[in-house]
Amino acid sequence: MKSRLAASIALSALVVVGATGCSMMAPQATTIEYSASDGANVPKNGPIEVRNAFLVTDEEGTTANFVAGLVNTTDDAATIHISIGDGPDQSVRVAAHQAVSLGGDEAEPLRFEDLDVKAGQVVSVHFQSGDGSGLDYDIPVLDGTLPYYATLVPSPLPSPVKSTMAPTVEPTPAPSETPAG
């Protein structure tokens, strides 16, 4: 009888260890940080944090809008400089303890031109805020295929309009003669 009791206890212990053993050796998926959306969360490298950053490009891939959430958790206002490739950087000032949503209700996305990007690629974008030298981080490129990104596709800039009509000249009225008298 004792051997049956010992065997059932040993079998129960093996079942418990077998059922829970994987969680002791494998990392828990809920502890792994990741971007839960289409954009990328840039590692913190200054006073301003960049969250859910992505580019939305036009069909030609020459112009893209940079969309992101910028968060300043410090006690002072700060500026972040964002650049792609050799192009000029663009700056955004974020007040202390405030957030700016580029492409959201309160702020337009940043427009970058003279690019060569296609939807589905990742592009190295340089972020610099505070005293540090900044960092380069790969940001995904999207297009307006999904309806909720269609409004973020950069629209073409208006081109200067050349007039083909001759200028209109208004006739000057002749001075009226007043009778002498």
C-alpha positions as CSV (number, residue, x, y, z in Angstrom):
1,M,0.0,0.0,0.0
2,K,2.9,2.3,0.8
3,S,4.4,1.8,-2.5
4,R,1.2,2.7,-4.3
5,L,0.9,5.9,-2.2
6,A,4.6,6.8,-3.0
7,A,4.0,6.1,-6.7
8,S,0.9,8.3,-6.9
9,I,2.8,11.1,-5.0
10,A,5.7,10.8,-7.4
11,L,3.4,10.8,-10.5
12,S,1.5,13.8,-9.2
13,A,4.8,15.7,-8.7
14,L,5.9,14.8,-12.2
15,V,2.6,16.1,-13.6
16,V,2.9,19.4,-11.7
17,V,6.6,19.9,-12.8
18,G,5.8,18.9,-16.3
19,A,2.8,21.3,-16.5
20,T,4.7,24.3,-15.0
21,G,8.3,23.6,-16.0
22,C,8.2,25.6,-19.2
23,S,7.3,28.8,-17.5
24,M,10.4,28.4,-15.2
25,M,12.8,28.3,-18.2
26,A,11.1,30.3,-20.9
27,P,10.8,34.1,-20.8
28,Q,7.3,35.5,-20.2
29,A,6.0,37.2,-23.3
30,T,4.2,39.8,-21.2
31,T,7.6,41.1,-19.9
32,I,9.0,41.9,-23.4
33,E,8.6,45.5,-24.4
34,Y,7.4,46.1,-28.0
35,S,5.6,48.7,-30.1
36,A,2.0,47.7,-30.1
37,S,1.1,49.7,-33.2
38,D,2.4,50.2,-36.7
39,G,5.0,52.7,-35.5
40,A,8.2,52.4,-33.5
41,N,9.0,53.6,-30.0
42,V,12.4,55.2,-30.1
43,P,14.7,54.5,-27.1
44,K,14.9,57.5,-24.8
45,N,17.9,59.6,-25.6
46,G,17.1,63.0,-24.2
47,P,14.3,64.9,-22.5
48,I,11.8,64.2,-25.3
49,E,10.4,60.6,-25.8
50,V,9.3,59.6,-29.3
51,R,6.4,57.2,-29.4
52,N,4.7,55.3,-32.2
53,A,6.8,57.0,-34.9
54,F,6.2,56.2,-38.6
55,L,6.4,57.8,-42.1
56,V,3.4,58.0,-44.5
57,T,4.6,58.4,-48.1
58,D,3.0,59.4,-51.3
59,E,2.8,57.1,-54.3
60,E,6.1,58.3,-55.8
61,G,8.0,57.9,-52.5
62,T,9.6,61.3,-52.8
63,T,7.6,63.0,-50.0
64,A,6.7,61.6,-46.6
65,N,4.9,62.9,-43.5
66,F,6.5,62.0,-40.1
67,V,3.8,61.0,-37.6
68,A,4.6,60.5,-33.9
69,G,3.8,61.3,-30.3
70,L,6.4,63.5,-28.6
71,V,6.4,63.5,-24.8
72,N,8.4,65.8,-22.5
73,T,8.4,64.4,-19.0
74,T,10.8,67.0,-17.7
75,D,10.2,70.3,-15.8
76,D,11.5,72.4,-18.7
77,A,10.4,72.9,-22.2
78,A,12.7,71.1,-24.7
79,T,13.2,71.0,-28.5
80,I,13.7,67.8,-30.6
81,H,15.4,67.9,-33.9
82,I,14.4,65.2,-36.5
83,S,16.2,64.6,-39.8
84,I,16.2,62.0,-42.5
85,G,19.4,61.3,-44.5
86,D,21.3,64.4,-45.6
87,G,18.1,66.5,-45.6
88,P,17.5,69.5,-43.3
89,D,16.3,68.8,-39.8
90,Q,13.0,69.9,-38.5
91,S,12.4,71.0,-34.9
92,V,9.5,70.7,-32.6
93,R,9.3,72.4,-29.2
94,V,7.4,70.5,-26.5
95,A,6.4,72.3,-23.3
96,A,7.3,70.8,-19.9
97,H,5.1,67.9,-18.9
98,Q,3.3,68.0,-22.2
99,A,2.8,65.8,-25.3
100,V,2.5,66.8,-28.9
101,S,0.8,64.4,-31.4
102,L,2.2,65.1,-34.8
103,G,-0.5,64.1,-37.3
104,G,-3.1,64.2,-34.6
105,D,-5.7,66.8,-33.8
106,E,-3.4,69.5,-32.5
107,A,-0.3,69.3,-34.8
108,E,0.4,68.7,-38.4
109,P,2.9,65.9,-39.3
110,L,6.4,67.0,-40.3
111,R,6.8,67.0,-44.1
112,F,10.1,65.6,-45.5
113,E,10.8,66.0,-49.2
114,D,13.4,64.7,-51.8
115,L,13.3,61.2,-50.4
116,D,13.5,57.8,-52.1
117,V,11.3,55.6,-49.9
118,K,8.5,53.1,-50.5
119,A,5.8,51.7,-48.2
120,G,7.1,48.6,-46.4
121,Q,10.6,49.8,-45.9
122,V,12.2,51.1,-42.8
123,V,14.2,54.4,-42.9
124,S,16.9,55.5,-40.5
125,V,15.8,58.8,-38.8
126,H,18.0,60.9,-36.6
127,F,16.5,62.2,-33.3
128,Q,18.3,64.7,-31.1
129,S,17.0,66.4,-28.0
130,G,18.8,67.9,-25.0
131,D,22.5,67.9,-24.7
132,G,23.2,64.5,-26.3
133,S,24.4,63.8,-29.8
134,G,21.1,62.0,-30.6
135,L,20.5,58.6,-32.2
136,D,19.5,57.0,-35.4
137,Y,16.5,54.7,-35.3
138,D,14.7,52.7,-38.0
139,I,11.2,54.0,-38.6
140,P,8.6,52.1,-40.7
141,V,7.2,53.6,-43.9
142,L,3.5,53.3,-44.6
143,D,1.2,54.5,-47.3
144,G,-2.5,55.5,-47.4
145,T,-3.8,52.0,-48.2
146,L,-5.4,51.7,-44.8
147,P,-8.3,54.2,-44.4
148,Y,-7.0,55.6,-41.1
149,Y,-3.7,56.6,-42.7
150,A,-5.3,58.0,-45.9
151,T,-5.6,61.5,-44.4
152,L,-1.9,61.5,-43.5
153,V,-0.6,61.0,-47.0
154,P,1.3,64.2,-48.0
155,S,-0.6,66.2,-50.5
156,P,1.2,67.8,-53.5
157,L,2.3,71.3,-52.9
158,P,0.6,73.8,-55.1
159,S,2.7,74.8,-58.1
160,P,3.0,78.5,-59.1
161,V,0.4,79.4,-61.6
162,K,1.5,81.1,-64.8
163,S,-1.1,83.4,-66.3
164,T,-1.6,83.1,-70.0
165,M,-4.0,86.0,-70.2
166,A,-2.8,89.5,-71.0
167,P,-3.1,91.9,-68.0
168,T,-6.3,93.8,-67.8
169,V,-5.9,97.5,-68.2
170,E,-8.7,99.7,-66.9
171,P,-9.3,102.7,-69.1
172,T,-8.7,106.0,-67.4
173,P,-11.7,108.2,-67.6
174,A,-11.2,111.5,-69.5
175,P,-11.4,114.5,-67.3
176,S,-14.7,116.2,-67.6
177,E,-14.9,119.7,-69.0
178,T,-16.5,122.2,-66.9
179,P,-18.4,125.1,-68.7
180,A,-16.7,128.5,-68.4
181,G,-18.8,131.0,-67.0
